[in-house]
Each structure stands twice: as C-alpha cells, then as structure tokens.
C-alpha cells in the first residue's frame, strides 16, 4: 500500500484587499485579505481569507496596489482563542510562500517608477462577477 503524504497547499486567486506592511524587530510582515467569489443559489457571494507574508515577499505584496487581481499560494493555518467574552474564536489564515500579480485595478493610473515598463499579466479570475464590488 502506498503512503499518503499530507500536503497543506492552497492556491487562491482574487483581489488583494488592504495589505499592511509592518516590521517586528528585524522581521518584515505583510497582512491583509484576499477577496474571492463563489456562487450560492445562483448568485455570487463575496468571501475573504486573511493572509500573512514575510521577508521580501511581504515587501512585494505591500507594494502591490489595493484591489489588484492576484494569485497567492501558501499553507493554511488555523488559530483558536477565547475572546474577552469567553467565546471560542477561530481564524483561518493563508501563510503565503508564492505571489503573482495578475492585473492592476481598472481604475488604476499607476505611473509608479517601481513598476518601470513592466505590464501586469492579465489572467481571468474564475467565478468573478463582471460588476465592481462596492468597496
């Protein structure tokens, strides 16, 4: 019988939401969310998953424009705690180890010198509604 290897890997495509860069001691960290859609009863529903990235990847993600279409690959982690009211809380987070910019936001007039002449790749995001998200 073959051995089943456990691999925790998630590939997530969606919109980058509010990436925040911080340095803790000598460790660079970027936290934020990825907005993605799924269909529920024939309608698109917005979903979010938080992420954490470290070191050079943290800098790269934090320099990416908010609401850009992106792809992240990483491992899922779950944190549990008891809140101040005594209720058990859970949070699922993506610990990013790969990042790819797919497309800058449509309203973007990005003339940032950091991007030079490089154009982001345009890759369709599956299951994304055509209309803009109202935030």
C-alpha positions as CSV (number, residue, x, y, z in Angstrom):
1,X,0.0,0.0,0.0
2,X,1.4,3.4,-0.9
3,X,1.9,6.0,1.8
4,X,-0.4,9.1,1.6
5,X,1.6,12.3,2.1
6,X,-0.1,15.1,3.8
7,X,0.3,18.4,1.9
8,X,-1.2,21.6,3.0
9,X,-1.3,23.9,0.0
10,X,-3.9,26.4,-1.2
11,X,-3.9,28.3,-4.5
12,X,-6.1,31.4,-4.1
13,X,-7.0,33.8,-6.9
14,X,-8.8,37.0,-6.1
15,X,-8.4,40.7,-5.3
16,X,-5.8,42.0,-2.8
17,X,-7.5,43.9,0.0
18,X,-5.7,46.3,2.3
19,X,-2.2,44.9,2.5
20,X,-0.5,46.3,5.6
21,X,3.3,46.2,6.0
22,X,5.0,46.2,9.4
23,X,8.4,45.4,10.8
24,X,8.6,43.4,14.0
25,X,12.3,43.6,15.2
26,X,14.1,42.5,12.1
27,X,11.2,40.6,10.5
28,X,9.1,42.2,7.7
29,X,5.4,41.1,7.7
30,X,2.5,41.9,5.4
31,X,-1.0,41.1,6.5
32,X,-4.2,41.6,4.5
33,X,-7.1,39.8,2.9
34,X,-8.0,38.2,-0.5
35,X,-11.5,38.8,-1.8
36,X,-12.8,35.9,-3.9
37,X,-16.3,34.9,-5.1
38,X,-18.3,31.8,-5.1
39,X,-21.8,31.0,-6.3
40,X,-24.5,30.4,-3.8
41,X,-28.0,29.7,-5.1
42,X,-27.1,31.2,-8.5
43,X,-25.7,34.5,-7.1
44,X,-22.1,35.5,-6.5
45,X,-21.2,35.8,-2.8
46,X,-18.1,37.7,-1.6
47,X,-15.7,35.8,0.6
48,X,-12.5,36.8,2.3
49,X,-9.5,35.0,3.6
50,X,-6.7,36.7,5.6
51,X,-3.1,36.2,4.7
52,X,0.4,36.7,6.2
53,X,3.6,37.1,4.2
54,X,7.2,37.5,5.4
55,X,10.5,39.0,4.4
56,X,10.9,40.0,0.7
57,X,7.5,38.6,-0.2
58,X,6.0,40.9,2.4
59,X,7.5,43.9,0.8
60,X,6.4,42.8,-2.7
61,X,2.8,42.3,-1.7
62,X,2.7,45.5,0.3
63,X,3.9,47.5,-2.8
64,X,1.0,46.0,-4.8
65,X,-1.9,48.2,-5.4
66,X,-5.1,47.6,-3.4
67,X,-7.8,45.7,-5.3
68,X,-5.3,44.2,-7.8
69,X,-6.1,40.7,-9.1
70,X,-3.6,38.4,-7.6
71,X,-2.7,34.7,-7.1
72,X,-1.3,33.5,-3.8
73,X,0.0,30.1,-3.0
74,X,0.6,29.1,0.6
75,X,-0.3,26.9,3.6
76,X,-3.4,27.2,5.7
77,X,-3.1,27.8,9.4
78,X,-5.8,27.9,12.0
79,X,-5.7,29.9,15.2
80,X,-8.1,29.4,18.1
81,X,-8.5,31.6,21.1
82,X,-11.0,32.6,23.8
83,X,-12.2,36.2,23.4
84,X,-12.9,38.6,26.2
85,X,-16.5,37.4,26.5
86,X,-15.4,33.8,26.9
87,X,-16.4,32.7,23.4
88,X,-14.2,30.4,21.4
89,X,-13.0,32.0,18.2
90,X,-11.3,30.5,15.2
91,X,-9.4,32.1,12.3
92,X,-8.2,30.5,9.1
93,X,-5.1,32.3,7.6
94,X,-3.1,31.7,4.4
95,X,0.7,31.8,5.1
96,X,1.9,32.9,1.7
97,X,5.0,31.4,0.0
98,X,4.3,32.4,-3.6
99,X,2.7,35.6,-5.0
100,X,1.8,36.7,-8.5
101,X,0.2,40.0,-9.7
102,X,-2.3,39.2,-12.4
103,X,-3.9,42.6,-13.2
104,X,-3.8,46.0,-11.7
105,X,-7.2,47.6,-10.8
106,X,-9.1,49.1,-13.7
107,X,-9.3,52.5,-12.1
108,X,-5.5,52.4,-11.6
109,X,-3.5,55.1,-13.2
110,X,-0.3,53.6,-11.8
111,X,2.7,55.5,-13.0
112,X,4.9,54.3,-10.2
113,X,8.6,54.3,-11.1
114,X,9.0,50.9,-9.3
115,X,6.9,49.2,-12.0
116,X,9.0,50.6,-14.9
117,X,7.7,49.4,-18.2
118,X,6.5,46.0,-16.9
119,X,2.8,45.4,-17.5
120,X,0.9,43.1,-15.3
121,X,-0.3,39.8,-16.8
122,X,-4.0,39.7,-17.5
123,X,-5.3,36.3,-16.4
124,X,-9.1,35.8,-16.0
125,X,-10.2,35.1,-12.4
126,X,-12.7,32.3,-12.4
127,X,-16.2,32.9,-11.0
128,X,-15.8,36.6,-10.7
129,X,-18.8,38.7,-11.5
130,X,-18.5,41.5,-14.1
131,X,-19.8,44.2,-11.8
132,X,-17.5,46.1,-9.4
133,X,-17.5,45.2,-5.7
134,X,-19.0,48.2,-3.8
135,X,-15.9,48.8,-1.6
